[in-house]
Amino acid sequence: MPSQQVTVAVLGATGAVGEQILKNLENRSFPVKELRPLASARSAGKTVSFRGEEVTVLEATPDAFEGVDIALFSAGGSISEKLAPEAVKRGAVVVDNTNAFRMDPDVPLVVPEVNAHEIKNHHGIIANPNCSTIQMVVALKPLYDRFGFDRVIVSTYQAVSGSGAQAMEELQAQSRAYLSGEEIKTEIMPVGKLDKHYPIAFNAIPQCDVAQENGFTLEEMKMVRETKKIFGDESIGVTATCVRVPVLRGHSESVYVELKRDFDLEEVRTALREAEGVVLEDDIHQQLYPMPLEKAGQDEVFVGRVRRDTVNPRALNLWVVSDNLLKGAATNAVQIAEKLVQQ
Amino acid sequence: MPSQQVTVAVLGATGAVGEQILKNLENRSFPVKELRPLASARSAGKTVSFRGEEVTVLEATPDAFEGVDIALFSAGGSISEKLAPEAVKRGAVVVDNTNAFRMDPDVPLVVPEVNAHEIKNHHGIIANPNCSTIQMVVALKPLYDRFGFDRVIVSTYQAVSGSGAQAMEELQAQSRAYLSGEEIKTEIMPVGKLDKHYPIAFNAIPQCDVAQENGFTLEEMKMVRETKKIFGDESIGVTATCVRVPVLRGHSESVYVELKRDFDLEEVRTALREAEGVVLEDDIHQQLYPMPLEKAGQDEVFVGRVRRDTVNPRALNLWVVSDNLLKGAATNAVQIAEKLVQQ
């Protein structure tokens, strides 16, 4: 780690992702000179733990970014739209974990294992991709480099923590209610701000995020657009179906990818095994494959069920699991911040 | 319904599927002259309810099939292998719900909405396909007839009831334990007879059934092989990834299908709306799509999230939900039996 010490603001410090960012800064020995946890007026005055001390949360006003070197944002898109320019104006570099700037051509969209070189092109804001995109591109990067591909079809199995800490509480409360025969309250899933809410306990909801004109959801279109941008390759065609399942932490993905050249499976496994940020856990005959419940709290992207497609011998099927709050959000953001400090 | 009355044996009458077969026979006013519930010696002597009466379960011996016209089997593959020939020898027609005879070229594999005409070709045994195959082919049949297709890529979200009543109890017990911070006991999932068992509560397990030589699971290969056989079209290429999720009843499937001719989406929706056994629930803008929790107990196959693929304009994406114990097992078997009686 570099020795330069920086002042770090964490916006949304009391949320599900903010909490993981603080843990990550601590665990990765990030060179924090001063930590400034920020949140809405409602949460200001609370405290968060950092390196064994209680730090008071401040209200996220424009002036709260005075003197900040790096600001990690995860308080929702509209707040990012309003406050990121203010933070940049005051000299901070913003690593934004929302959808606000991801497709802005002036904003690098970065997964360090894939396109760390884009970080230097920032104009004050660097975007952290969507959780479901991040884990997929980390798993696909070694295949892209060694074999090339232009076609991906993915179906996701997404944890409720993608919708925040309240959604995690909702799943648990609904599960308790269902098991004791009580009425199930539905207030958040699938999308808090939409009209209709459905039970997620013992259910599967084929909607993450709002609907788009073309019948896909925003979550699905994020995977389509962000994958092209991160690889810097508009020829990559992604089809996504995003589904919420009753899992607290950890997204899983069933990924079909058509490679551009012939391969043998051991070559694929070697590429995955050697890839930065990837852990290969792949032996169906020994019942070895990653599962979200056991990967919660881990930073890597786990890949299993690697198999040659039965129809197209150039295609591969993969099962990709990662903690959506960590590599899917907090860890990736802090990794970007680390690269910033190194530069 | 025809007026001919028949003697019906239900083998596995005390199991999760057997129970649903009895309900189905009752609800569909199947012309049962005599019901003969059969099970292992362990369950013999218990009673089951049928048309308001308690009927004693008999031990499933070869002679128990004397005088039986139609025998509905769902007590596991090895029992079918042993007893189906005995039942046939005694004059019964067997509708077998296990994997024992599905790929036998002398045994029709039937989903009435797709290939009812195959029933007449039986030599005593008719096979009921795998649950995840049945709901997919019912949804795909109208597309096959109107547009043709030869390529399907499917990822499943399968309920634990596919592994029987004990697996349903396991999911509930594990959920209770997790929520109260107690130790989670793992005895059944993902596959009872295998060495390793994993929690399914708040988890996703990318394994249904045992592993095959090619790295796919048997459940995945069932979808590949059975789809070809049911459509009678070896050119259909299916890629399947089968995943167990913490749902009690109702399988869901994310289906990508490449049609052979151009289409407009309304034409597709009309074909689905008019198809036998299909209920279209499709309007993402109104948050209308099927979900397994609300479809438990219903006989139809529900289809939503119908959308043109963003990459291949000839491809469609669908979300298909059905109760795996009903259309995926009991209902399909009883529908076959109805056709047998009509013939």
Interface residues (C-beta under 8 A of the other chain):
Chain A: R151 I153 S155 Y157 L171 Q172 S175 R176 L179 P190 L194 D195 K196 Y198 P199 F202 N203 A204 I205 P206 Q207 A211 N214 G215 F216 T217 M221 V224 G237 V238 T239 T241 V243 V245 P246 V247 L248 S252 S254 Y256 L265 I284 H285 Q287 Y289 M291 P292 L293 E294 G304 R305 V306 R307 R308 D309 T310 V311 N312 A315 N317 W319
Chain B: R151 I153 S155 Y157 L171 Q172 S175 R176 L179 P190 L194 D195 K196 Y198 P199 A201 F202 N203 A204 I205 P206 Q207 A211 N214 G215 F216 T217 M221 V224 G237 V238 T239 T241 V243 V245 P246 V247 L248 S252 S254 Y256 L265 I284 H285 Q287 Y289 M291 P292 L293 E294 G304 R305 V306 R307 R308 D309 T310 V311 N312 A315 N317 W319
